[in-house]
Amino acid sequence: MKLLSAVVPCYNEEGNVTDFYMEFMKNESFFRQKEIELELWYIDDGSKDKTSEEVKKLIQEDGRVHLLSFSRNFGKEAAIYAGLEKANGDYIVFLDADLQDPPAILPEMYGYLEQGYDSVATRRVTRKGEPVIRSLFARLFYRIMKKISDTEIVDGARDYRLMTRQVAEALLSLKEYNRFSKGMFGWVGYRTKWLEYDNIERKKGETKWSFWKLFTYSLEGITSFSTAPLAFAAFMGVFFCLAAFALIIFTIVRKALFGDPTSGWPSLVCIISLVSGVQLFCLGIVGQYLAKTYMEVKNRPIYLVKEEI
């Protein structure tokens, strides 16, 4: 018998733990026919509610359910990595506990592995139920990443992905502290099949992804898989140096030909403010990369365990 490990990151999902278990186990008969056993790893990412208590109730009823609780909230990326480390399966799948990743399509996903694919990924083709501004910026992010990064990051891609042990081991070999799984999935390569489905709204609880968290997460993705912002900063430096040199020549020529003294302090203040703003912006870009380097050289653990069952 082979083993399929489901990794389920959770943060304040007490209302969804049991519902997810029931939905996921509807696939039990299908995988049993394929001679595949199931195991379920709930990764409690420092929840402040009773998520762990709900998982423990399931553990008492089903020995295939496991729990790993963090000492605090380390983020979903850390939870995914922890799940990869703990999963024992020949196949590993990531799903969100809020049921926005439908377990019902798992049999179809496994069918593509049987056809020779190394992983099966999912993407949303609609963003029904999301705020318009959030959807707009999400699409903008994917367009930017497509332009500036060599790593394939598909618009609407979810973390919902079924993979072989080989792909999981490749992901585990990426030990960096600053993690962006969507980029890592693309970076390791392997033959991947994409499945599309309409957006599914969560039935219980509230999303943990605020606009600000999504914005910072997008910056993490850009700085993790592209050095284009650094090239942009260098380009802006060269551009303004050339512009300043041209203005100096223009001022000298105007003075020599027309005797017009340099005047117009308001325009001068505007130019200085513009150039200073660009300098600070470029310095901030460099600072983002420096901050990532700073966090990496600390070599801190990606997560700390409070409890494991």
C-alpha positions as CSV (number, residue, x, y, z in Angstrom):
1,M,0.0,0.0,0.0
2,K,1.2,3.5,-0.9
3,L,0.5,6.6,1.2
4,L,-1.1,10.0,0.4
5,S,-0.3,12.7,3.0
6,A,-2.5,15.7,3.1
7,V,-0.9,18.9,4.7
8,V,-3.5,21.4,6.0
9,P,-2.2,24.7,7.3
10,C,-4.6,26.2,9.9
11,Y,-4.8,29.5,11.6
12,N,-7.9,30.1,13.7
13,E,-9.9,27.5,11.8
14,E,-11.8,25.7,14.7
15,G,-15.0,25.9,12.8
16,N,-13.6,24.3,9.7
17,V,-11.4,21.5,11.1
18,T,-14.2,18.8,11.3
19,D,-15.9,19.9,8.1
20,F,-12.7,19.6,6.2
21,Y,-12.0,16.2,7.6
22,M,-15.5,15.0,6.5
23,E,-15.0,16.3,3.0
24,F,-11.5,15.0,2.6
25,M,-12.4,11.5,3.8
26,K,-15.1,11.2,1.1
27,N,-12.2,10.3,-1.2
28,E,-11.2,7.3,1.0
29,S,-13.0,4.6,-1.1
30,F,-11.4,5.9,-4.3
31,F,-7.9,5.8,-3.0
32,R,-8.5,2.5,-1.3
33,Q,-9.3,1.0,-4.7
34,K,-6.0,2.4,-5.8
35,E,-4.3,0.7,-2.8
36,I,-3.4,4.1,-1.3
37,E,-3.8,4.8,2.4
38,L,-4.5,8.3,3.7
39,E,-2.9,10.4,6.4
40,L,-3.9,14.0,7.5
41,W,-1.5,16.5,9.0
42,Y,-3.1,19.6,10.5
43,I,-0.4,22.3,11.0
44,D,-1.7,24.7,13.6
45,D,0.1,28.0,12.9
46,G,-0.2,29.4,16.4
47,S,-4.0,29.7,16.4
48,K,-5.6,31.7,19.1
49,D,-8.8,29.8,19.1
50,K,-9.6,26.1,19.7
51,T,-8.2,24.7,16.4
52,S,-5.8,22.3,18.2
53,E,-8.6,21.0,20.5
54,E,-10.8,20.3,17.5
55,V,-8.0,18.4,15.8
56,K,-7.3,16.4,19.0
57,K,-10.9,15.2,19.0
58,L,-10.4,13.9,15.5
59,I,-7.2,12.1,16.5
60,Q,-9.1,10.2,19.2
61,E,-11.4,8.9,16.5
62,D,-9.0,8.4,13.7
63,G,-5.3,7.5,14.1
64,R,-4.6,8.7,10.6
65,V,-5.0,12.3,11.8
66,H,-1.9,14.1,13.1
67,L,-1.3,17.5,14.7
68,L,1.7,19.8,14.7
69,S,1.3,23.0,16.6
70,F,3.7,26.0,16.4
71,S,4.9,28.0,19.4
72,R,3.5,31.1,17.6
73,N,2.2,32.3,14.3
74,F,5.1,31.7,11.8
75,G,3.0,32.1,8.6
76,K,1.5,29.8,6.0
77,E,4.9,29.3,4.2
78,A,6.4,27.9,7.4
79,A,3.4,25.6,7.8
80,I,3.8,24.3,4.3
81,Y,7.5,23.5,4.9
82,A,6.7,21.9,8.3
83,G,4.1,19.7,6.6
84,L,6.6,18.6,3.9
85,E,9.0,17.6,6.7
86,K,6.4,15.6,8.6
87,A,4.5,14.0,5.7
88,N,5.5,10.3,5.2
89,G,3.5,9.8,2.0
90,D,4.5,8.7,-1.5
91,Y,2.2,11.5,-2.6
92,I,1.7,14.9,-0.8
93,V,-1.1,17.4,-1.2
94,F,-1.6,20.8,0.3
95,L,-5.1,22.1,1.0
96,D,-6.5,25.0,3.0
97,A,-8.8,24.1,5.9
98,D,-11.4,26.6,4.8
99,L,-12.6,24.3,2.0
100,Q,-11.8,26.9,-0.7
101,D,-9.6,24.1,-2.1
102,P,-12.2,21.4,-3.0
103,P,-11.1,17.9,-1.9
104,A,-13.6,16.5,-4.3
105,I,-11.2,17.0,-7.3
106,L,-8.4,14.9,-5.7
107,P,-9.3,11.8,-7.7
108,E,-9.0,13.7,-10.9
109,M,-5.7,15.2,-9.8
110,Y,-4.4,11.7,-9.0
111,G,-5.4,10.5,-12.4
112,Y,-2.9,12.9,-14.0
113,L,-0.1,11.5,-11.8
114,E,-1.0,8.1,-13.2
115,Q,-0.6,9.6,-16.6
116,G,3.0,10.5,-15.8
117,Y,2.8,14.0,-14.4
118,D,5.0,14.8,-11.4
119,S,2.6,17.3,-9.9
120,V,-0.9,18.6,-10.4
121,A,-1.5,22.3,-9.6
122,T,-4.7,24.3,-9.4
123,R,-5.7,27.8,-10.3
124,R,-8.8,29.9,-10.0
125,V,-10.3,31.2,-13.2
126,T,-12.7,33.6,-11.4
127,R,-12.4,35.7,-8.2
128,K,-16.1,35.8,-7.4
129,G,-16.6,37.1,-3.9
130,E,-13.3,38.9,-3.6
131,P,-13.2,42.7,-3.2
132,V,-12.6,44.4,-6.6
133,I,-9.5,46.3,-5.5
134,R,-7.9,43.1,-4.1
135,S,-8.6,41.2,-7.3
136,L,-7.2,44.1,-9.4
137,F,-3.9,44.2,-7.5
138,A,-3.7,40.4,-7.5
139,R,-3.9,40.3,-11.3
140,L,-1.4,43.2,-11.5
141,F,1.0,41.2,-9.3
142,Y,0.9,38.2,-11.6
143,R,1.4,40.4,-14.7
144,I,4.5,42.0,-13.1
145,M,6.0,38.7,-12.1
146,K,5.5,37.3,-15.6
147,K,7.5,40.3,-16.9
148,I,10.4,40.4,-14.5
149,S,10.9,36.8,-13.4
150,D,12.2,33.7,-15.2
151,T,10.2,31.5,-12.8
152,E,6.7,30.5,-13.9
153,I,4.0,31.9,-11.6
154,V,0.6,31.3,-13.0
155,D,-2.2,33.9,-12.6
156,G,-4.7,32.6,-10.0
157,A,-2.4,29.8,-8.8
158,R,-3.4,28.2,-5.5
159,D,-1.2,26.4,-3.0
160,Y,-3.5,23.4,-3.6
161,R,-1.1,21.0,-5.3
162,L,-0.7,17.2,-5.4
163,M,2.9,16.0,-6.0
164,T,5.1,13.0,-5.9
165,R,7.7,12.3,-3.2
166,Q,10.4,13.4,-5.7
167,V,9.0,16.8,-6.0
168,A,8.5,17.1,-2.3
169,E,12.1,16.2,-1.7
170,A,13.2,18.9,-4.2
171,L,11.1,21.5,-2.2
172,L,12.6,20.4,1.1
173,S,16.1,21.0,-0.3
174,L,15.2,24.7,-0.5
175,K,16.1,25.8,3.0
176,E,15.8,29.6,2.8
177,Y,14.1,31.4,5.6
178,N,12.2,33.8,3.3
179,R,9.9,31.5,1.5
180,F,7.4,32.0,-1.4
181,S,6.0,28.7,-2.2
182,K,4.2,29.7,-5.5
183,G,7.6,30.6,-6.9
184,M,9.4,27.6,-5.4
185,F,6.9,25.3,-7.1
186,G,7.8,26.8,-10.4
187,W,11.5,27.0,-9.7
188,V,12.0,23.2,-9.0
189,G,10.3,22.5,-12.3
190,Y,9.1,18.9,-13.1
191,R,6.1,18.1,-15.3
192,T,3.0,19.9,-14.0
193,K,-0.6,19.7,-15.0
194,W,-2.8,22.7,-14.3
195,L,-6.5,22.3,-13.3
196,E,-8.9,25.2,-13.3
197,Y,-11.9,25.8,-11.1
198,D,-14.2,28.7,-10.1
199,N,-13.5,30.5,-6.9
200,I,-15.1,29.0,-3.8
201,E,-16.1,31.2,-0.9
202,R,-15.3,30.1,2.6
203,K,-18.4,28.9,4.5
204,K,-17.2,29.6,8.0
205,G,-14.8,32.1,9.6
206,E,-13.0,35.1,8.0
207,T,-10.0,35.3,5.7
208,K,-6.7,35.9,7.5
209,W,-5.3,37.7,4.4
210,S,-5.7,41.4,4.8
211,F,-4.8,43.7,1.9
212,W,-1.6,44.7,3.7
213,K,-0.6,41.1,4.3
214,L,-1.2,40.3,0.6
215,F,0.9,43.4,-0.4
216,T,3.8,42.4,1.8
217,Y,3.5,38.8,0.5
218,S,3.7,40.1,-3.1
219,L,6.9,42.0,-2.2
220,E,8.3,38.7,-0.8
221,G,7.6,37.0,-4.1
222,I,9.1,39.8,-6.2
223,T,12.3,40.0,-4.2
224,S,12.6,36.2,-3.9
225,F,12.4,35.4,-7.6
226,S,13.5,38.5,-9.4
227,T,16.4,41.0,-9.3
228,A,14.7,43.3,-11.8
229,P,14.0,45.9,-9.0
230,L,17.7,46.3,-8.4
231,A,18.3,46.8,-12.2
232,F,15.5,49.4,-12.1
233,A,17.2,51.2,-9.3
234,A,20.5,51.3,-11.2
235,F,18.7,52.5,-14.4
236,M,17.0,55.3,-12.5
237,G,20.4,56.4,-11.1
238,V,21.9,56.5,-14.5
239,F,18.9,58.3,-16.0
240,F,19.0,61.1,-13.4
241,C,22.7,61.5,-13.7
242,L,22.4,62.0,-17.5
243,A,19.4,64.4,-17.0
244,A,21.3,66.4,-14.5
245,F,24.3,66.7,-16.8
246,A,22.0,67.8,-19.7
247,L,20.4,70.5,-17.4
248,I,23.9,71.8,-16.4
249,I,24.9,72.2,-20.1
250,F,21.5,73.8,-20.9
251,T,21.9,76.3,-18.0
252,I,25.5,77.3,-19.1
253,V,24.5,77.7,-22.7
254,R,21.4,79.8,-21.8
255,K,23.5,82.0,-19.6
256,A,26.2,82.5,-22.3
257,L,23.7,83.3,-25.1
258,F,21.0,85.2,-23.3
259,G,22.6,86.3,-20.1
260,D,19.6,85.0,-18.3
261,P,20.4,84.3,-14.7
262,T,19.3,81.0,-13.2
263,S,15.9,81.6,-11.6
264,G,12.8,79.9,-10.5
265,W,13.3,78.4,-7.1
266,P,9.8,76.7,-7.1
267,S,10.8,74.6,-10.0
268,L,14.1,73.9,-8.4
269,V,12.4,72.7,-5.2
270,C,10.1,70.4,-7.3
271,I,13.1,68.9,-9.1
272,I,15.0,68.3,-5.9
273,S,12.0,66.7,-4.3
274,L,11.5,64.4,-7.3
275,V,15.1,63.3,-7.4
276,S,15.2,62.9,-3.6
277,G,12.0,60.8,-3.7
278,V,13.5,58.6,-6.5
279,Q,16.7,58.2,-4.5
280,L,14.8,57.1,-1.4
281,F,12.6,54.7,-3.5
282,C,15.7,53.1,-5.0
283,L,17.4,52.9,-1.6
284,G,14.2,51.2,-0.3
285,I,14.5,48.6,-3.0
286,V,18.1,47.9,-2.1
287,G,17.0,47.8,1.6
288,Q,14.5,45.0,0.8
289,Y,17.2,42.8,-0.6
290,L,19.6,43.6,2.2
291,A,16.9,42.8,4.8
292,K,16.3,39.4,3.2
293,T,20.1,38.7,3.3
294,Y,20.1,39.8,6.9
295,M,17.4,37.4,7.8
296,E,19.0,34.5,5.9
297,V,22.5,34.9,7.6
298,K,20.9,34.7,11.0
299,N,20.1,31.1,10.1
300,R,17.1,31.0,12.4
301,P,14.7,28.0,12.3
302,I,11.8,28.4,9.9
303,Y,9.4,27.3,12.7
304,L,9.3,26.2,16.4
305,V,7.2,23.3,17.6
306,K,4.9,23.6,20.7
307,E,3.2,20.2,20.4
308,E,3.2,17.2,18.1
309,I,0.7,14.4,18.1
